[in-house]
Amino acid sequence: MSDSLTFKIGGSSMNVDMSCGNVGRVSSMGLIGLENLGNTCFMNSSIQCLAHTTKLVDYFLGDYDSDINRTNPLGLNGELALAFGELLRSLWTNDRNTVAPHNFKAKIACFAPQFSGFNQHDSQELLAFLLDGLHEDLNQVKCKPYEEAKDASGRPDEEVADEYWRNHLARNDSVIVDTCHVSLNSYSLKFHFLKQF
């Protein structure tokens, strides 16, 4: 029986040493920490979430440069995608223990000055900005079609939701859409409460 277990995360193989005394020790591929630059935990937690989303890791460790849409007026000239790709590559190496994301933080601050300085911020706000910026930098739709929204009255919710989703996909095509955008239909939830006597 082998003393190691190999599995794949983000296109990179990871080895877990299962020998006596080393149970669960994993190689450092993808397990690099981000240094806190002064109240940057909000940014670091968002980055670590994205840096461990397999589809994004595979994409940014690959040849994503050719997908950058530098002409998108809603994008950031590809600068955010390039900075994120560089940061992700540094997190998926074996040659360091931590990364100080100074360049990435500076790039974020260029496009979203509310994140400049070293104040605390909401990680969800940064994540929303980051996902939107990455999407626009990588959006493959060059000429966005305009679709007039039809009146929803009288039509089933599912039909209306499908129509809106198709319209969304006609204007948006990126790895971010493939990974992070969803269409939420109406769902009913039933709650059961237990009475305790």
C-alpha positions as CSV (number, residue, x, y, z in Angstrom):
1,M,0.0,0.0,0.0
2,S,1.3,3.5,-0.9
3,D,2.2,6.0,1.8
4,S,0.9,9.0,-0.2
5,L,-2.3,10.1,-1.8
6,T,-2.3,12.3,-4.9
7,F,-5.2,14.4,-6.0
8,K,-5.7,17.3,-8.4
9,I,-6.8,20.8,-7.4
10,G,-6.8,23.6,-10.0
11,G,-4.8,21.7,-12.5
12,S,-2.0,21.1,-10.1
13,S,-1.3,17.8,-8.4
14,M,-1.2,17.8,-4.6
15,N,0.4,15.0,-2.5
16,V,-0.7,14.1,1.0
17,D,1.9,12.1,2.9
18,M,0.0,9.4,4.8
19,S,3.1,7.8,6.4
20,C,3.3,7.4,10.1
21,G,3.8,10.8,11.8
22,N,2.9,12.8,8.7
23,V,-0.8,12.0,8.3
24,G,-2.4,14.8,6.4
25,R,0.7,16.9,5.6
26,V,0.1,18.4,2.2
27,S,2.5,20.0,-0.3
28,S,2.3,23.8,-0.4
29,M,0.9,24.1,-3.9
30,G,-2.0,26.5,-3.5
31,L,-1.5,26.7,0.3
32,I,0.3,30.0,0.3
33,G,-0.8,32.6,2.8
34,L,-1.4,36.3,2.1
35,E,0.3,38.8,4.4
36,N,-1.9,41.3,6.1
37,L,-0.7,44.7,4.9
38,G,-2.7,46.5,7.6
39,N,-6.4,45.8,7.9
40,T,-6.4,43.9,4.6
41,C,-8.1,40.7,5.9
42,F,-11.2,41.7,3.9
43,M,-9.2,41.6,0.7
44,N,-7.2,38.5,1.7
45,S,-10.3,36.4,2.5
46,S,-11.9,37.3,-0.8
47,I,-8.7,36.5,-2.7
48,Q,-8.3,33.1,-1.0
49,C,-11.9,32.2,-1.8
50,L,-11.3,32.9,-5.5
51,A,-7.8,31.4,-5.4
52,H,-9.4,28.0,-4.4
53,T,-12.2,28.0,-6.9
54,T,-11.0,25.2,-9.2
55,K,-12.4,26.6,-12.5
56,L,-10.8,30.0,-11.9
57,V,-7.5,28.5,-10.9
58,D,-7.3,26.4,-14.0
59,Y,-8.2,29.4,-16.1
60,F,-5.7,31.9,-14.6
61,L,-2.9,29.4,-14.5
62,G,-3.5,28.8,-18.2
63,D,-3.2,31.1,-21.2
64,Y,-5.9,33.6,-20.2
65,D,-4.1,36.6,-21.7
66,S,-5.7,36.1,-25.1
67,D,-9.1,36.4,-23.6
68,I,-8.5,39.9,-22.2
69,N,-11.0,42.4,-23.7
70,R,-9.0,45.7,-23.8
71,T,-11.7,47.5,-25.7
72,N,-14.6,47.0,-23.3
73,P,-15.6,50.4,-22.1
74,L,-16.9,48.8,-18.9
75,G,-13.6,47.0,-18.3
76,L,-10.3,48.1,-16.8
77,N,-8.2,47.6,-19.9
78,G,-7.3,44.1,-18.7
79,E,-5.2,45.5,-15.9
80,L,-7.3,43.9,-13.1
81,A,-7.3,40.5,-14.8
82,L,-3.5,40.7,-15.3
83,A,-2.9,41.7,-11.7
84,F,-5.2,39.0,-10.4
85,G,-3.6,36.4,-12.7
86,E,-0.1,37.4,-11.5
87,L,-1.2,37.1,-7.8
88,L,-2.9,33.8,-8.4
89,R,0.2,32.4,-10.0
90,S,2.3,33.5,-7.0
91,L,-0.2,31.7,-4.7
92,W,0.1,28.5,-6.7
93,T,3.9,28.0,-6.5
94,N,6.0,26.0,-4.2
95,D,8.8,28.5,-3.7
96,R,7.4,30.6,-0.9
97,N,5.3,30.6,2.3
98,T,3.5,33.9,2.0
99,V,2.7,36.5,-0.5
100,A,2.5,40.3,0.2
101,P,-0.2,41.5,-2.3
102,H,1.1,45.1,-2.5
103,N,0.8,45.3,-6.3
104,F,-2.7,43.8,-6.4
105,K,-3.9,46.1,-3.6
106,A,-2.5,49.1,-5.5
107,K,-4.2,48.0,-8.7
108,I,-7.5,47.7,-6.8
109,A,-7.1,51.1,-5.3
110,C,-6.4,52.6,-8.8
111,F,-9.9,51.5,-10.0
112,A,-11.8,51.6,-6.7
113,P,-10.4,54.4,-4.5
114,Q,-12.7,53.4,-1.7
115,F,-10.3,50.5,-1.1
116,S,-7.2,52.7,-0.9
117,G,-5.4,53.2,2.4
118,F,-5.5,50.7,5.2
119,N,-9.0,51.0,6.7
120,Q,-11.2,48.0,7.2
121,H,-13.7,47.3,4.5
122,D,-16.5,44.8,3.8
123,S,-15.1,41.8,2.0
124,Q,-18.4,41.3,0.1
125,E,-18.1,44.8,-1.4
126,L,-14.5,44.0,-2.6
127,L,-15.6,40.6,-3.9
128,A,-18.4,42.2,-5.9
129,F,-16.1,44.8,-7.4
130,L,-13.4,42.2,-8.1
131,L,-15.8,39.8,-9.8
132,D,-17.4,42.6,-11.9
133,G,-14.0,44.0,-12.9
134,L,-12.6,40.6,-13.8
135,H,-15.8,39.8,-15.8
136,E,-15.6,43.0,-17.8
137,D,-11.9,42.6,-18.5
138,L,-12.6,39.1,-19.8
139,N,-16.0,39.5,-21.4
140,Q,-15.9,38.0,-24.9
141,V,-19.0,39.8,-26.1
142,K,-17.7,42.7,-28.1
143,C,-21.0,44.0,-29.4
144,K,-23.7,43.6,-26.8
145,P,-27.2,43.2,-28.4
146,Y,-30.0,45.2,-26.9
147,E,-33.1,43.2,-26.1
148,E,-36.3,44.9,-25.0
149,A,-37.6,43.2,-21.9
150,K,-41.1,41.7,-22.5
151,D,-43.9,42.3,-20.1
152,A,-43.8,39.5,-17.5
153,S,-47.5,39.7,-16.5
154,G,-49.4,36.5,-16.9
155,R,-46.3,34.4,-17.9
156,P,-44.9,31.7,-15.7
157,D,-42.0,32.8,-13.5
158,E,-39.8,30.1,-15.0
159,E,-40.4,31.3,-18.6
160,V,-39.6,34.9,-17.6
161,A,-36.4,33.8,-15.7
162,D,-35.2,31.8,-18.6
163,E,-35.7,34.7,-21.0
164,Y,-33.8,37.1,-18.7
165,W,-31.0,34.5,-18.3
166,R,-30.7,34.1,-22.1
167,N,-30.6,37.9,-22.5
168,H,-27.9,38.1,-19.8
169,L,-25.8,35.4,-21.6
170,A,-26.1,37.2,-24.9
171,R,-24.3,40.2,-23.4
172,N,-22.0,38.4,-21.0
173,D,-19.5,35.6,-21.7
174,S,-16.5,35.1,-19.4
175,V,-15.1,32.6,-17.0
176,I,-16.7,34.7,-14.2
177,V,-20.1,34.2,-15.8
178,D,-19.4,30.5,-16.2
179,T,-18.3,30.2,-12.5
180,C,-20.1,32.8,-10.5
181,H,-23.3,34.1,-12.2
182,V,-26.6,32.3,-11.6
183,S,-30.2,32.7,-12.4
184,L,-32.4,32.6,-9.4
185,N,-35.9,31.3,-10.1
186,S,-38.7,31.5,-7.5
187,Y,-38.6,28.6,-5.1
188,S,-40.9,27.9,-2.2
189,L,-39.4,26.8,1.0
190,K,-41.3,24.9,3.7
191,F,-40.3,25.3,7.3
192,H,-41.2,22.8,9.9
193,F,-41.1,23.9,13.4
194,L,-40.8,21.5,16.3
195,K,-42.7,22.1,19.5
196,Q,-40.9,21.2,22.6
197,F,-42.9,20.6,25.7
